[in-house]
Amino acid sequence: MNSSSQSTRFALRNATLIDDDRVLNRHAILINGDQIEDVRADDQCPSDIECFDLQQAFVAPGFIDLQLNGCGGVLFNDAVTAETLRAMHQTNLQSGVTGFLPTLITTTEDEMRIALETVRELCEDPRSGVLGIHLEGPYINPARKGIHNASAIRKPSAGMFEHIVTCAGKFPVMLTLAPEMNDASQLRALAEAGVILSIGHSNARYEEAWVGFDSGIRVATHLFNAMSPWAGRDPGVVGAVLDRDEVASGIIVDGFHVHYASVRLAKRIKGQKLFLVTDAVTPAGTKMRTFKFGGQTIYVKEGRCVTAEEVLAGALLTMIEAVANCVRYVGIPLWEAVRMASLYPARILRRDHELGRVAKGYIANLAVFDENYFVKGVVERGAWLPHK
């Protein structure tokens, strides 16, 4: 497992394959170009092609992160450039993530336009890892702003509204907003244009959240965090999300943002509509102790990223750690935790016909890890990249 493949056709053999709801021992994955040519029992692996013995390591679909602010010492909000996103992608590969939505939190229109153009260009490069963009704000509720800059929170201008609609026709655009702060007719227009609307940083009452869902919101951003909580007499956004079967939700499973018992209950209710996100920021994948985020100094303390007032400001989480936490502390089967990190995010992007499975005809994006959740390598668009 110490050499990479330069071949266009090769096989990963002696693998423990995780695909959909199956875990198959001693299997081989045949890769041809950037696609999975076939999956078969190990003893049926061709002998006339280059083979890599995985020594029964797990092979899963490449993970997909729909909420990634930064990692590897960089942050998208700090430098809205292709170089930032390429650095994030290289860090992602170390934790099994082969595709992501770079996430831009509340900022100016100029920065939003630059981010949209940068992402448009990188979406044309299949090796960039960039699958679209997540605009988290600025159309949110100041009462639930979290780390977001209150002075930049606003309603969409006509020009920005039209620009987002135009971009959504070219690549995936996820937009986190608070429905109670926005016009329902605008939400419907965005949804009809293909924008993936997500409720988040919202102080909506239960009924207001339902109006948002009826207007086209189909996703929730980091369930339980930065949203009105579930109470007996006022179910809030959390209760509304749990009560609408068609609404999917991301969740941060790091043990800090959400109690593991809450993850377990949410999973029981939402089933296949609950998916994993990292919400990672600058220090993820590094040993940094402080950094800037949202115009504030953020401190790394005991595995958390917090402001001086102890407000959570993103996460240090990697996707392989989220998968491991789901299995170890929530009690979710490994195959289902893997689907939460791959297939279900692919469904949100409407790309589950080609991403999120280890199956014939799918894009050859794979994560290889051992029983201790140490990532041993990835296949990125058909290229085998073992980690040293």
N, C-alpha and C positions, 0 to 999 in steps of 0.2 A: 504493500500500500504506500510505498515511498516514491513511486514515479507517477507522472501524469501521462495521460494519453494524448498523442498527437494524431491518432487514427480517427477516421471518420466513422468507422464501424468497430466496435469492441463490446466486451461484456464485463459486467460486474457479477461475479459468481460467488457461491457459498455465502449467500446473503440471507438474513432474516427479513423478509419483505413485509412491510406494512402498507396495505392498500385498502382503502375504504374501511370495511369492518372486519378485515382479515389480517391475520399474522401468519405468514407462510415460511416455514423453515427450509433451508437449503434450496434456495431458488437463485435463478440467474436473470439478470436484466440485460437484454440486448439493446444496444444503442447504435443508431445509424444516423449520422449527421446530427441534427438537433432534436431528433425524435426518438421515442422508445419504439423500437422495432417489434419487440416481443418480450413476454415474461413467461418463463417456463421452469420446470424442475431442473435442478442443477445438473443431473446426469444427462440432460438433453441439451446442454450447452454446446454449441459448435466448437470443434477442436481446431478449426482453421482460422480463427480470428484472435486478436489480442485479448487476453483475459486478465482480470485483476481479482485475486482472492481476498474477499472481505472478512474471512475468518468468522463468519456468522454474525457480523455486525448488523445492526438494523439499517434498512434502507427505507426511507419515507419520501413522500413528495417534498420538494423544496418548500420551505415555509414562506408565507406571505404576511407581511406586516402592514396593516392599513393605517397605522398611526405611529409615525416615527419622526420625531422632531430633529434628532441628531444622534451621533455616536462617534466613537473614534476620535474624540477631541474637536469635532466640528458641530455646528448647529445651523440648520437651514435659515432661521431668522437672522443669524449673524452675518452670513454671507450667502446671498441668494444667487449661487453660481453653479455651473455644471461641475466644477471642481469639488465643491462641497458634496454634491450628490454622488460623485464617483468615490469619494473617500468614505461616505456612508455605506455604499454598496460593498466596498472591500471589507469593511468591518462586519457588515451583515453576513458575508459568506463564512466568517469564522464561527457563526452560531447557526448555520443551516438556512438562513434566509436568502432566497434567490430572487425575490421580488418584493417591492414595497411602494407605499405612497408617501413621498416626502411630505411632511406636515408643516404648514406655515400658520403660526398662531396670529392673532389680531395684530394688524399692522396697517400701513398706509396703502392707498390704491396703487401708487407707483410701484411699491414693493410687490404687491399682489400681481400686477401685470407682468413684472419682470419674472416672478416665479412661474406664472402660467406659461410664458414663452420659453423659459429654460426647460421646464418639464416637457413641453411640446416637442422640443428638439431632441431630448433624451429618449422620449418614448419611441422615436424612430430608430434608436439603437438597441437591438434586442439584448445586447450584453451589458446594458447600463443598469439593469435591475429595476429601473423606474417604470412603474405600471400606470401612473397617473399622478394625481395630486390630491392632498387632503387640505382644504382650507378650513382651519378650525377658528371660526370667527371671521370678521369682526361683528357679525350680526347676532350678538349674544346678549344676555342679560347681565348688567353690571353687578347685580346682587349675587351672581354665581360666577364671577369672573375668574376666580382662582388667581393664577399668576399673570393673566392677561392685563394689558395696559388699559386702564379705564378710560383714559383720554382718547383712545383710538377706537373705542366701541361706538358703532353708529348703525344707521340704516343704509341699505345699498342705494347708491346713486343709479340713475337710469343708465348711464354709460357703463358702469361696472356690471350691472345686471345683464345687459346685453352682451358684454364681453364674456362673462361666465357661461352664458347660454351658447355662444359661438364656440368656445373652447370645449364644452361638453359634447359637442358634435364631432370632435376630433380625437379626444382621449378621455379616460375616466376622470371626472371631477367629483370628489366628495366634499360636501359643504356642511359643516357643523354650525347650527344656529339655534336660537331660542324661538319657538313658534309664537309665543306671546308677544314678542317684540317685532314681529313681521306680519305683513299682510298675507292672508290666506290665498288670495288670488295670485300673488307673486310666487308663493310656494308651489301652487299648482302649475304655473307656467314653467318654473325651474324643473320640476319633476317631469313634466311632459317633454322637456328638452333633453332629458336624460341625465340631469344632475342627480347624484346620489345624495339625497337629503338625510341628514342625521341630526337628531335632537341632542343638544348638549349645552352645557353652561346655561342652563335654563332653570327658571324659578316658577315654571308653569304649574297651575293647578291641574289636577287630573283631567278635568273637562277641557282645558286649553290644550293639553297635550293631545287629546283625542281629535280636536279640530286640526291640529298639525298632521296627525296620521291620516285623517280623512283628506288632507290636502296634498298628500304624496310623500310624507316622511316615512321611510321604511327601515331606518337604522338609528341606533342610539350610540352616542360616544361615551366611552368608559363608564359603563353602568355603575351606579351608586355614587360616582364622583362628580362634583360640580353640577348637581341637579337636586330639585326638591325631593326630600326623602319620602319614604312610604310610612304613613301614620294611619292609625285606625280610622280616624274621621276624615282624613285628607290623604289619599293614596299618592298624591304628587306625581312627578315624572316617573319615578321608579315604579310605582304601582301601575301607572299607565303602560309603561313598556312591558311589564310582566303580564299585563292583561290583554295585550294585542298580539295574537299568534303570528301575524305576518311581519312584525317588527323584529329585526335582528339586532343584536347588540354586541359591541366589543366590550371586553373586560380585562383589567390589569391584574394578573394573578402573581403578585410579588409578595403577598402577605402583609403589605403596608397599606396599599390603596383600598383593599377590600378584604375583610375577614374571610378565611377559608370556608367557614360555615355559610357565609352569604353567597360565595361562589357556588357551593354545593346546592343550595336552595334555588339559586337562579338557574343552574344547569337543569335541575329537576323540572323547572317550569318551562324554560325556553328550549330545551332540547337542542336540536340542530341549528337553532337560531342564535346560539351563543358562540362567539368566536374570540380568539385571543389577539390582543394587541400588546405592544410593549410600552408605548408612550415614552420611549427612551429619549434621553437628552445627551448633551455633550460628553459627559464622562463615561458613558456606557462603553465598555471595552477598553478602558484606560484606568490609570491610578490617580486621576485628577481629584483634588479635594475641594476646589472652589471653581466657579465659572459664572458667566453672566447669562441671564435668561430673562426676557421681558423687561429689560432695563434694570434688573436687580441683581445683586450678588447672591448666588445660591451656594449652599454648603452641602457637602457630602458627609452625612452622619449616620453611622451604623446601617449602611445599606440604603439610606433614603437620600433624596435630594430635597432640601427644604430651604425656605427663606429664613432670615433672622428671627421671624415670628413663628417659625416652625410650620409654615404653610407648605404642603407638598408642591413640588415644582418639577413635574415629570418624573421619570423613573430611571433606575440603573439596569433594569431588567433586559435580558436577552430572550429571544423566542425559545431557545432550547431550555432555558431555565423556567420559562412559563409552562412548557410542556411537562417538565420534570415536577414542578410544583403541583400541577393538576393531578398527576399520578400519585405522588408521595403524600400530599396533604389534603387533597379534595376527594380522592378515591375514584377518579375517573380512569377507565381503562386506557392503556397506552394508545391503542388504535383510535380511540375517540378523541383523546387529547391531540393526537397528530391531525385528525380531521379539523379540529378547532383552529389549528395553526396553518392549514393549507386549503382543504376543500371548501370550507365554509367562507373564508375570505375570497376565494376564487368565485364563489357564487355571487357575492356582493358585487364583484366587478363584471359579472356576467361572462366569465371566462372558464367556467368549470367544465367546459367541453374540451379544454386543452391544458388546463393547469389544475393541480390539486390531487392528482392520482398517479400511481405507478402502474400505468396500463398502456397497452398497445395504442399507438397513434398520438399519445400525449407528448407535450414538449418535455424533453429530457432535462428537467430541473429536479435534482434529488438531494436529500440530506442523508449523510451516513454518520451514525453515532453508535456508541457502545452502551453496555448495560448501566454505566455510570453517567450517561447523558453527556459524554465527552464527544464533541463533533470531530470525526476523523477525516472528513472531507466532504466535498459537494460535487455534484455534476451541474455545471452551469451551461445551459443550451448545448448539451452534448459534449462538453469538455470536462474530463475527470480531473479534479483539483484536490488531491490529497493534502491534508494539513500536516506540516512537519512538526 
